């Protein structure tokens, strides 16, 4: 194992600022850290360090305490007041109890006494970053649990979903904001997560926020964080998602003041925590979702026109489940397996009659309604009578028999419609192209 691996992947992804008035010490620290970290920058004075913070966000700052003009401790205290969230390691040749107490109050994470060896500073850096990432992960986990985030997958092979996947693949390497639209339950968050996983940000956080689920008087604090003097510092979800993707669902429910602040984030890629005196630069992909017509909301004065035009660069319309009914069997089989395992209860049979009934239903609640139906049925031990079948085909067999089920049902509906494919498509809840494509395969 090489030295880079010894100190963990958190160091490899970290951006670090080294502050020391002695060139020899700055160069020594840079030489140690640069091969192991994502980015290392230097500052020779507190004033230069402040300029660096205005230009970039750092995960970790290493600062000498005794410097001409201003001590490192004074600089940290001043920066915390302005809005400074990075973890700090202080290096010093002189440390007493008073300095240690003041440093802890200012949020210093660790001390390294001079003189020190390379492995001592690397150990301190590794420990500090480990604690930082653990705090971030715990905060994001609590947020995910409170919002019911269960990491579903974008499943299906229908043409409608294939078109969505194609768009996501084109968007993945780009920083462009993306607006996901469609009816409730069509999988907008699932698609946003897929976009994140396809991008080079996949190793960083994906943070989903339901704007309608957060009290209007709290949403700004949750998103932007708090840096009031005398109050507990709190990093917001924007900063916690830095390097990754922030997904804002139900964006039309965002209060007017937060809409204005969000527009500034989109324009400048910077945030200002509540009570802070400086902006924090970000590296963030933003995605949005709504199930209402934002253009109408703009016309009614419920949503800012400038924000609408800024987020509506690329609109990914999620299809209704009835427009991708060929995906229902795969989705039903997956949900059946998930809930049977999660609840410790037997899986129900997905026989031909049940599959036909599932496919013929219109699903006004889309994928979410299908998922809820499967969960409820597993709990009760039976499908509702409108979906109940009589066979004994389960899971993988259901998927294997899908093509035969589809063929029989589609031919039956075509017979009822005297061969009128447009009318058959309407009754089946699929596109005319789907019927043409399927019939071409079966007749060939």
TAZI-V769610 format. One record per residue. N is the residue number from 1. RES is the residue in one small letter. PSI is psi in radians with two decimals (* if undefined). OMEGA is omega in whole degrees, -180 to 180 (NA if undefined). Layout:
n=N res=RES psi=PSI omega=OMEGA
n=N res=RES psi=PSI omega=OMEGA
This chain:
n=1 res=x psi=2.30 omega=-178
n=2 res=x psi=3.01 omega=-177
n=3 res=x psi=-0.60 omega=-178
n=4 res=x psi=-0.70 omega=-179
n=5 res=x psi=-0.52 omega=-176
n=6 res=x psi=-0.48 omega=-173
n=7 res=x psi=0.22 omega=167
n=8 res=x psi=2.84 omega=-178
n=9 res=x psi=-0.38 omega=179
n=10 res=x psi=-0.67 omega=178
n=11 res=x psi=-0.65 omega=180
n=12 res=x psi=-0.50 omega=-178
n=13 res=x psi=0.02 omega=-170
n=14 res=x psi=2.56 omega=170
n=15 res=x psi=2.28 omega=-170
n=16 res=x psi=2.39 omega=174
n=17 res=x psi=2.22 omega=179
n=18 res=x psi=2.17 omega=-178
n=19 res=x psi=2.02 omega=178
n=20 res=x psi=2.44 omega=-180
n=21 res=x psi=-0.22 omega=180
n=22 res=x psi=2.04 omega=-179
n=23 res=x psi=-0.64 omega=-179
n=24 res=x psi=-0.73 omega=179
n=25 res=x psi=-0.72 omega=178
n=26 res=x psi=-0.79 omega=-178
n=27 res=x psi=-0.62 omega=178
n=28 res=x psi=-0.83 omega=-180
n=29 res=x psi=-0.70 omega=180
n=30 res=x psi=-0.72 omega=179
n=31 res=x psi=-0.65 omega=180
n=32 res=x psi=-0.75 omega=-169
n=33 res=x psi=-0.59 omega=-171
n=34 res=x psi=-0.72 omega=180
n=35 res=x psi=-0.28 omega=-173
n=36 res=x psi=-0.36 omega=-175
n=37 res=x psi=2.88 omega=178
n=38 res=x psi=-0.74 omega=-177
n=39 res=x psi=2.36 omega=176
n=40 res=x psi=2.23 omega=176
n=41 res=x psi=2.78 omega=-178
n=42 res=x psi=2.68 omega=169
n=43 res=x psi=2.37 omega=-176
n=44 res=x psi=-0.06 omega=-178
n=45 res=x psi=2.84 omega=175
n=46 res=x psi=-0.65 omega=-180
n=47 res=x psi=-0.76 omega=178
n=48 res=x psi=-0.63 omega=178
n=49 res=x psi=-0.69 omega=178
n=50 res=x psi=-0.69 omega=177
n=51 res=x psi=-0.70 omega=179
n=52 res=x psi=-0.68 omega=179
n=53 res=x psi=-0.56 omega=177
n=54 res=x psi=-0.45 omega=-176
n=55 res=x psi=-0.57 omega=-173
n=56 res=x psi=2.73 omega=173
n=57 res=x psi=2.39 omega=180
n=58 res=x psi=2.50 omega=175
n=59 res=x psi=-0.54 omega=-174
n=60 res=x psi=2.44 omega=175
n=61 res=x psi=2.29 omega=174
n=62 res=x psi=2.07 omega=-172
n=63 res=x psi=2.38 omega=173
n=64 res=x psi=2.53 omega=-178
n=65 res=x psi=-0.75 omega=-175
n=66 res=x psi=1.86 omega=178
n=67 res=x psi=2.70 omega=180
n=68 res=x psi=2.38 omega=174
n=69 res=x psi=-0.80 omega=-176
n=70 res=x psi=2.35 omega=178
n=71 res=x psi=2.79 omega=176
n=72 res=x psi=-0.64 omega=180
n=73 res=x psi=-0.74 omega=177
n=74 res=x psi=-0.72 omega=-180
n=75 res=x psi=-0.76 omega=179
n=76 res=x psi=-0.81 omega=-179
n=77 res=x psi=-0.75 omega=179
n=78 res=x psi=-0.76 omega=-178
n=79 res=x psi=-0.63 omega=176
n=80 res=x psi=-0.68 omega=-180
n=81 res=x psi=-0.60 omega=-179
n=82 res=x psi=-0.43 omega=-177
n=83 res=x psi=1.42 omega=-174
n=84 res=x psi=2.03 omega=-171
n=85 res=x psi=-0.06 omega=-178
n=86 res=x psi=2.64 omega=171
n=87 res=x psi=2.66 omega=-174
n=88 res=x psi=2.35 omega=168
n=89 res=x psi=2.23 omega=179
n=90 res=x psi=2.32 omega=174
n=91 res=x psi=2.36 omega=-177
n=92 res=x psi=2.65 omega=174
n=93 res=x psi=-0.19 omega=-176
n=94 res=x psi=1.96 omega=180
n=95 res=x psi=2.16 omega=174
n=96 res=x psi=-3.13 omega=-174
n=97 res=x psi=-0.71 omega=-179
n=98 res=x psi=-0.76 omega=179
n=99 res=x psi=-0.70 omega=-179
n=100 res=x psi=-0.75 omega=179
n=101 res=x psi=-0.79 omega=180
n=102 res=x psi=-0.66 omega=-180
n=103 res=x psi=-0.73 omega=178
n=104 res=x psi=-0.72 omega=178
n=105 res=x psi=-0.56 omega=180
n=106 res=x psi=-0.07 omega=177
n=107 res=x psi=0.44 omega=175
n=108 res=x psi=2.30 omega=-176
n=109 res=x psi=-0.54 omega=-176
n=110 res=x psi=2.71 omega=174
n=111 res=x psi=2.49 omega=169
n=112 res=x psi=2.09 omega=-177
n=113 res=x psi=2.37 omega=174
n=114 res=x psi=2.56 omega=-8
n=115 res=x psi=2.65 omega=-179
n=116 res=x psi=2.78 omega=178
n=117 res=x psi=2.90 omega=-177
n=118 res=x psi=-0.73 omega=-177
n=119 res=x psi=-0.42 omega=178
n=120 res=x psi=-0.79 omega=180
n=121 res=x psi=-0.64 omega=178
n=122 res=x psi=-0.65 omega=177
n=123 res=x psi=-0.74 omega=179
n=124 res=x psi=-0.73 omega=179
n=125 res=x psi=-0.80 omega=-179
n=126 res=x psi=-0.78 omega=180
n=127 res=x psi=-0.76 omega=-178
n=128 res=x psi=-0.78 omega=180
n=129 res=x psi=-0.65 omega=177
n=130 res=x psi=-0.81 omega=180
n=131 res=x psi=-0.70 omega=-180
n=132 res=x psi=-0.84 omega=-178
n=133 res=x psi=-0.56 omega=177
n=134 res=x psi=-0.75 omega=177
n=135 res=x psi=-0.78 omega=180
n=136 res=x psi=-0.82 omega=-178
n=137 res=x psi=-0.68 omega=178
n=138 res=x psi=-0.73 omega=179
n=139 res=x psi=-0.79 omega=-180
n=140 res=x psi=-0.59 omega=177
n=141 res=x psi=-0.78 omega=177
n=142 res=x psi=-0.71 omega=178
n=143 res=x psi=-0.78 omega=-180
n=144 res=x psi=-0.73 omega=180
n=145 res=x psi=-0.68 omega=-179
n=146 res=x psi=-0.44 omega=-179
n=147 res=x psi=0.01 omega=178
n=148 res=x psi=0.43 omega=-180
n=149 res=x psi=2.02 omega=-177
n=150 res=x psi=0.30 omega=173
n=151 res=x psi=0.93 omega=177
n=152 res=x psi=2.95 omega=-178
n=153 res=x psi=2.72 omega=176
n=154 res=x psi=1.61 omega=-174
n=155 res=x psi=2.61 omega=174
n=156 res=x psi=2.70 omega=-179
n=157 res=x psi=0.21 omega=-178
n=158 res=x psi=2.70 omega=177
n=159 res=x psi=-0.66 omega=-179
n=160 res=x psi=-0.73 omega=180
n=161 res=x psi=-0.57 omega=177
n=162 res=x psi=-0.63 omega=178
n=163 res=x psi=-0.71 omega=177
n=164 res=x psi=-0.80 omega=180
n=165 res=x psi=-0.69 omega=-180
n=166 res=x psi=-0.73 omega=178
n=167 res=x psi=-0.76 omega=-179
n=168 res=x psi=-0.69 omega=179
n=169 res=x psi=-0.63 omega=178
n=170 res=x psi=-0.61 omega=-177
n=171 res=x psi=-0.45 omega=-170
n=172 res=x psi=-0.82 omega=-176
n=173 res=x psi=-0.03 omega=-174
n=174 res=x psi=2.67 omega=178
n=175 res=x psi=0.04 omega=-173
n=176 res=x psi=2.35 omega=172
n=177 res=x psi=2.58 omega=-178
n=178 res=x psi=2.34 omega=177
n=179 res=x psi=2.09 omega=177
n=180 res=x psi=2.18 omega=179
n=181 res=x psi=2.85 omega=-180
n=182 res=x psi=2.93 omega=-178
n=183 res=x psi=2.80 omega=178
n=184 res=x psi=2.36 omega=177
n=185 res=x psi=0.09 omega=-178
n=186 res=x psi=-0.10 omega=174
n=187 res=x psi=0.61 omega=-178
n=188 res=x psi=-0.75 omega=178
n=189 res=x psi=-0.65 omega=178
n=190 res=x psi=-0.74 omega=179
n=191 res=x psi=-0.69 omega=178
n=192 res=x psi=-0.69 omega=178
n=193 res=x psi=-0.66 omega=177
n=194 res=x psi=-0.71 omega=176
n=195 res=x psi=-0.78 omega=179
n=196 res=x psi=-0.79 omega=-178
n=197 res=x psi=-0.50 omega=179
n=198 res=x psi=-0.30 omega=-174
n=199 res=x psi=3.02 omega=177
n=200 res=x psi=0.07 omega=176
n=201 res=x psi=0.04 omega=-171
n=202 res=x psi=-0.48 omega=180
n=203 res=x psi=-0.09 omega=-180
n=204 res=x psi=3.03 omega=-172
n=205 res=x psi=2.54 omega=163
n=206 res=x psi=2.05 omega=-176
n=207 res=x psi=2.08 omega=180
n=208 res=x psi=2.32 omega=-179
n=209 res=x psi=2.16 omega=174
n=210 res=x psi=1.81 omega=-175
n=211 res=x psi=-0.47 omega=-180
n=212 res=x psi=-0.29 omega=-175
n=213 res=x psi=-0.06 omega=-179
n=214 res=x psi=2.33 omega=180
n=215 res=x psi=2.40 omega=-178
n=216 res=x psi=-0.59 omega=-178
n=217 res=x psi=-0.02 omega=-179
n=218 res=x psi=-0.24 omega=-171
n=219 res=x psi=-0.65 omega=179
n=220 res=x psi=-0.74 omega=179
n=221 res=x psi=-0.75 omega=-179
n=222 res=x psi=-0.65 omega=-177
n=223 res=x psi=-0.81 omega=-171
n=224 res=x psi=-0.35 omega=-179
n=225 res=x psi=3.07 omega=-176
n=226 res=x psi=2.38 omega=178
n=227 res=x psi=0.55 omega=-180
n=228 res=x psi=2.44 omega=176
n=229 res=x psi=2.30 omega=-180
n=230 res=x psi=-0.24 omega=178
n=231 res=x psi=2.84 omega=179
n=232 res=x psi=2.25 omega=177
n=233 res=x psi=2.41 omega=179
n=234 res=x psi=2.06 omega=176
n=235 res=x psi=2.33 omega=179
n=236 res=x psi=3.05 omega=-177
n=237 res=x psi=-0.51 omega=174
n=238 res=x psi=-0.87 omega=-177
n=239 res=x psi=-0.65 omega=179
n=240 res=x psi=-0.48 omega=179
n=241 res=x psi=0.02 omega=-175
n=242 res=x psi=2.32 omega=-177
n=243 res=x psi=-0.26 omega=-177
n=244 res=x psi=-2.42 omega=-176
n=245 res=x psi=2.31 omega=173
n=246 res=x psi=2.15 omega=-178
n=247 res=x psi=2.04 omega=-179
n=248 res=x psi=1.80 omega=180
n=249 res=x psi=2.71 omega=-178
n=250 res=x psi=0.82 omega=-174
n=251 res=x psi=-0.41 omega=180
n=252 res=x psi=-0.31 omega=-180
n=253 res=x psi=0.03 omega=-178
n=254 res=x psi=2.33 omega=179
n=255 res=x psi=2.72 omega=-176
n=256 res=x psi=-0.78 omega=-178
n=257 res=x psi=-0.65 omega=180
n=258 res=x psi=-0.58 omega=175
n=259 res=x psi=-0.76 omega=180
n=260 res=x psi=-0.74 omega=179
n=261 res=x psi=-0.64 omega=179
n=262 res=x psi=-0.68 omega=178
n=263 res=x psi=-0.69 omega=179
n=264 res=x psi=-0.66 omega=177
n=265 res=x psi=-0.76 omega=180
n=266 res=x psi=-0.66 omega=-178
n=267 res=x psi=-0.72 omega=-169
n=268 res=x psi=-0.18 omega=-174
n=269 res=x psi=0.78 omega=177
n=270 res=x psi=2.62 omega=174
n=271 res=x psi=2.75 omega=173
n=272 res=x psi=1.91 omega=178
n=273 res=x psi=2.71 omega=179
n=274 res=x psi=2.24 omega=-180
n=275 res=x psi=-0.09 omega=-178
n=276 res=x psi=2.76 omega=178
n=277 res=x psi=-0.07 omega=-179
n=278 res=x psi=2.73 omega=175
n=279 res=x psi=2.64 omega=176
n=280 res=x psi=2.08 omega=178
n=281 res=x psi=2.54 omega=-179
n=282 res=x psi=2.76 omega=169
n=283 res=x psi=1.64 omega=-165
n=284 res=x psi=2.38 omega=171
n=285 res=x psi=2.26 omega=179
n=286 res=x psi=2.31 omega=175
n=287 res=x psi=2.61 omega=-175
n=288 res=x psi=2.78 omega=177
n=289 res=x psi=2.62 omega=175
n=290 res=x psi=2.62 omega=174
n=291 res=x psi=0.23 omega=175
n=292 res=x psi=2.91 omega=179
n=293 res=x psi=1.85 omega=-178
n=294 res=x psi=-0.56 omega=178
n=295 res=x psi=-0.70 omega=177
n=296 res=x psi=-0.70 omega=178
n=297 res=x psi=-0.65 omega=177
n=298 res=x psi=-0.80 omega=-179
n=299 res=x psi=-0.58 omega=-180
n=300 res=x psi=-0.04 omega=179
n=301 res=x psi=0.29 omega=-179
n=302 res=x psi=-0.13 omega=-180
n=303 res=x psi=2.44 omega=-176
n=304 res=x psi=2.31 omega=-180
n=305 res=x psi=-0.70 omega=-178
n=306 res=x psi=-0.64 omega=178
n=307 res=x psi=-0.70 omega=179
n=308 res=x psi=-0.82 omega=-178
n=309 res=x psi=-0.49 omega=-179
n=310 res=x psi=-0.60 omega=-179
n=311 res=x psi=-0.27 omega=-177
n=312 res=x psi=0.76 omega=177
n=313 res=x psi=-0.88 omega=176
n=314 res=x psi=2.14 omega=-179
n=315 res=x psi=2.07 omega=176
n=316 res=x psi=1.88 omega=-180
n=317 res=x psi=2.09 omega=-179
n=318 res=x psi=2.27 omega=-176
n=319 res=x psi=2.65 omega=172
n=320 res=x psi=2.66 omega=179
n=321 res=x psi=-0.60 omega=180
n=322 res=x psi=-0.31 omega=176
n=323 res=x psi=-0.02 omega=176
n=324 res=x psi=0.79 omega=-172
n=325 res=x psi=-0.37 omega=178
n=326 res=x psi=-0.22 omega=178
n=327 res=x psi=-0.13 omega=-171
n=328 res=x psi=-0.69 omega=-178
n=329 res=x psi=-0.76 omega=179
n=330 res=x psi=-0.74 omega=179
n=331 res=x psi=-0.78 omega=-179
n=332 res=x psi=-0.72 omega=179
n=333 res=x psi=-0.72 omega=179
n=334 res=x psi=-0.85 omega=-179
n=335 res=x psi=-0.66 omega=179
n=336 res=x psi=-0.79 omega=180
n=337 res=x psi=-0.76 omega=-178
n=338 res=x psi=-0.88 omega=-174
n=339 res=x psi=-0.56 omega=176
n=340 res=x psi=-0.74 omega=179
n=341 res=x psi=-0.81 omega=-177
n=342 res=x psi=-0.74 omega=-175
n=343 res=x psi=-0.18 omega=-178
n=344 res=x psi=0.63 omega=-177
n=345 res=x psi=2.72 omega=-177
n=346 res=x psi=2.50 omega=174
n=347 res=x psi=2.56 omega=178
n=348 res=x psi=2.70 omega=178
n=349 res=x psi=2.38 omega=173
n=350 res=x psi=1.39 omega=-177
n=351 res=x psi=3.12 omega=-175
n=352 res=x psi=-0.72 omega=-179
n=353 res=x psi=-0.76 omega=178
n=354 res=x psi=-0.77 omega=-180
n=355 res=x psi=-0.72 omega=178
n=356 res=x psi=-0.76 omega=-180
n=357 res=x psi=-0.67 omega=176
n=358 res=x psi=-0.70 omega=-177
n=359 res=x psi=-0.50 omega=-177
n=360 res=x psi=-0.32 omega=-179
n=361 res=x psi=2.58 omega=-173
n=362 res=x psi=-0.34 omega=178
n=363 res=x psi=1.16 omega=177
n=364 res=x psi=-0.45 omega=177
n=365 res=x psi=0.07 omega=175
n=366 res=x psi=-2.56 omega=-173
n=367 res=x psi=-0.62 omega=179
n=368 res=x psi=-0.68 omega=179
n=369 res=x psi=-0.70 omega=177
n=370 res=x psi=-0.78 omega=180
n=371 res=x psi=-0.78 omega=180
n=372 res=x psi=-0.66 omega=178
n=373 res=x psi=-0.79 omega=-180
n=374 res=x psi=-0.77 omega=180
n=375 res=x psi=-0.82 omega=-179
n=376 res=x psi=-0.69 omega=-179
n=377 res=x psi=-0.70 omega=177
n=378 res=x psi=-0.74 omega=-180
n=379 res=x psi=-0.74 omega=-177
n=380 res=x psi=-0.23 omega=178
n=381 res=x psi=0.19 omega=180
n=382 res=x psi=2.66 omega=173
n=383 res=x psi=2.68 omega=170
n=384 res=x psi=2.69 omega=-173
n=385 res=x psi=-0.49 omega=-180
n=386 res=x psi=-0.28 omega=-179
n=387 res=x psi=-0.12 omega=-174
n=388 res=x psi=2.48 omega=176
n=389 res=x psi=-2.85 omega=-177
n=390 res=x psi=-0.08 omega=-176
n=391 res=x psi=-2.88 omega=-177
n=392 res=x psi=0.55 omega=178
n=393 res=x psi=2.29 omega=-177
n=394 res=x psi=2.86 omega=171
n=395 res=x psi=-1.85 omega=-175
n=396 res=x psi=-0.63 omega=179
n=397 res=x psi=-0.64 omega=180
n=398 res=x psi=-0.73 omega=180
n=399 res=x psi=-0.68 omega=179
n=400 res=x psi=-0.61 omega=-177
n=401 res=x psi=-0.02 omega=-175
n=402 res=x psi=-0.83 omega=-176
n=403 res=x psi=-0.71 omega=179
n=404 res=x psi=-0.74 omega=178
n=405 res=x psi=-0.82 omega=-180
n=406 res=x psi=-0.78 omega=-178
n=407 res=x psi=-0.85 omega=-179
n=408 res=x psi=-0.80 omega=-177
n=409 res=x psi=-0.75 omega=-178
n=410 res=x psi=-0.73 omega=178
n=411 res=x psi=-0.67 omega=179
n=412 res=x psi=-0.78 omega=180
n=413 res=x psi=-0.68 omega=177
n=414 res=x psi=-0.69 omega=177
n=415 res=x psi=-0.76 omega=179
n=416 res=x psi=-0.49 omega=-179
n=417 res=x psi=0.22 omega=-180
n=418 res=x psi=0.63 omega=177
n=419 res=x psi=0.06 omega=-179
n=420 res=x psi=1.81 omega=-174
n=421 res=x psi=-0.57 omega=179
n=422 res=x psi=-0.76 omega=179
n=423 res=x psi=-0.68 omega=177
n=424 res=x psi=-0.71 omega=178
n=425 res=x psi=-0.71 omega=179
n=426 res=x psi=-0.78 omega=-179
n=427 res=x psi=-0.64 omega=-179
n=428 res=x psi=-0.29 omega=-178
n=429 res=x psi=0.53 omega=178
n=430 res=x psi=3.04 omega=179
n=431 res=x psi=2.74 omega=177
n=432 res=x psi=-0.60 omega=180
n=433 res=x psi=-0.63 omega=179
n=434 res=x psi=-0.78 omega=179
n=435 res=x psi=-0.78 omega=180
n=436 res=x psi=-0.75 omega=-178
n=437 res=x psi=-0.79 omega=-180
n=438 res=x psi=-0.78 omega=-179
n=439 res=x psi=-0.62 omega=178
n=440 res=x psi=-0.68 omega=179
n=441 res=x psi=-0.81 omega=-175
n=442 res=x psi=-0.64 omega=-178
n=443 res=x psi=-0.37 omega=180
n=444 res=x psi=* omega=NA
